[in-house]
Amino acid sequence: LKNNKPILKKKQWVNLGHPDYPEVEARAQIAMEFLPEEEAKKKKCFYGKQGWDLGQHPDYQLPRPFRPAQFSIFNPVPFVNYQIANAVQGLSWTLSTFLLPFPFLPMLFQFLWNTPWWWYFMAGVAGLL
């Protein structure tokens, strides 16, 4: 830091593993920020369960963790809530990947009925927007 300006490296995915356990793999997204000491003292950063607290600097706020819940016969509510949230999250990805080619289906009709292809291309682009 020769000019005392912060340097921010963009987020990037890093593959993680353990040499003794090759079957265990993880992916983490990290971003690095290099800044002078006096500017670092201005930013408040919590750790542990307070990592997603909104009272800290916005650069360091984390999303709440989404962890699986164990089933318990005495209190099944966390498990049911997790199952519902997981199904909704998976369903949104499934729907988005399934519906992605639909705006371009009219281009197939263009080949069948020989209508101007750019009409259908523009309709497909408009459908994606």
C-alpha positions in Angstrom: 0.0 0.0 0.0 2.3 2.7 -1.2 -0.4 5.3 -1.9 -2.5 4.6 1.2 -5.6 3.6 -0.8 -7.5 0.5 -0.2 -7.2 -2.3 -2.7 -10.2 -4.6 -3.2 -9.9 -7.9 -5.0 -13.1 -9.2 -6.6 -14.9 -12.3 -5.3 -13.6 -15.5 -6.7 -14.4 -19.1 -6.1 -11.7 -21.2 -4.4 -11.8 -25.1 -4.4 -10.8 -26.4 -1.0 -9.8 -29.9 0.0 -7.8 -31.9 2.6 -4.8 -34.1 1.6 -5.8 -36.8 4.0 -9.5 -36.9 3.0 -9.7 -36.5 -0.8 -13.4 -37.3 -0.8 -14.1 -34.2 1.2 -14.3 -31.1 -1.1 -15.7 -27.7 -0.5 -16.0 -24.4 -2.5 -15.7 -21.0 -0.9 -16.2 -17.6 -2.4 -13.7 -15.1 -1.1 -12.8 -11.4 -1.6 -9.8 -9.8 -0.2 -9.3 -6.1 0.8 -6.0 -4.5 1.6 -6.3 -1.2 3.4 -4.2 1.0 5.8 -4.4 0.4 9.5 -6.1 3.7 10.3 -8.9 2.9 7.9 -9.2 -0.7 9.2 -9.9 0.7 12.7 -12.9 2.6 11.4 -14.6 -0.5 10.1 -16.3 -2.7 12.7 -16.2 -6.4 12.0 -17.9 -9.0 14.2 -17.2 -12.7 14.2 -19.1 -15.9 15.2 -22.8 -15.7 15.5 -22.6 -11.9 15.3 -21.2 -12.1 11.8 -24.6 -11.4 10.3 -25.4 -8.6 12.7 -26.6 -5.4 10.9 -24.7 -3.2 13.3 -21.3 -3.8 11.7 -19.8 -2.2 8.5 -21.9 -3.2 5.4 -18.8 -4.7 3.7 -18.6 -7.4 6.4 -22.3 -8.4 6.8 -22.8 -12.0 6.1 -26.0 -13.8 5.0 -27.6 -16.0 7.6 -26.4 -19.6 7.3 -28.7 -22.2 5.7 -28.0 -25.4 7.5 -29.9 -28.7 7.5 -31.9 -29.4 10.7 -32.0 -32.8 12.4 -35.4 -34.5 12.8 -36.7 -34.7 16.3 -39.9 -36.4 17.3 -40.2 -33.9 20.2 -39.8 -30.8 18.1 -40.1 -31.4 14.3 -40.7 -27.8 13.4 -37.1 -26.9 12.5 -36.8 -29.9 10.3 -40.1 -29.2 8.5 -39.1 -25.5 8.0 -35.8 -26.6 6.6 -37.5 -29.1 4.2 -39.9 -26.4 2.9 -37.2 -23.8 2.5 -34.9 -26.3 0.7 -37.8 -27.4 -1.6 -38.6 -23.8 -2.5 -34.9 -23.0 -3.2 -34.5 -26.1 -5.3 -37.7 -25.4 -7.1 -36.7 -21.9 -8.1 -33.5 -23.2 -9.7 -35.4 -26.0 -11.4 -38.0 -23.6 -12.8 -35.4 -21.1 -14.0 -33.3 -23.7 -15.8 -36.4 -25.3 -17.3 -38.0 -22.1 -18.5 -34.9 -20.5 -19.9 -35.2 -21.9 -23.4 -38.9 -21.1 -23.8 -38.5 -17.5 -25.1 -36.5 -19.0 -28.0 -39.1 -21.7 -28.9 -40.7 -19.4 -31.5 -37.4 -19.6 -33.5 -38.2 -23.3 -34.0 -41.5 -22.3 -35.5 -39.6 -19.9 -37.9 -37.8 -22.9 -39.3 -41.0 -24.8 -39.7 -43.2 -22.0 -41.3 -40.4 -19.9 -42.9 -41.2 -16.6 -41.3 -38.5 -13.9 -40.8 -36.1 -15.2 -38.1 -35.2 -11.8 -36.6 -38.8 -11.3 -35.4 -38.5 -14.5 -33.3 -35.0 -13.6 -32.2 -36.2 -10.2 -30.9 -39.2 -11.8 -29.2 -36.8 -14.3 -27.5 -34.6 -11.5 -26.3 -37.6 -9.5 -25.1 -38.8 -12.6 -23.3 -35.5 -13.0 -21.4 -35.6 -9.3 -20.3 
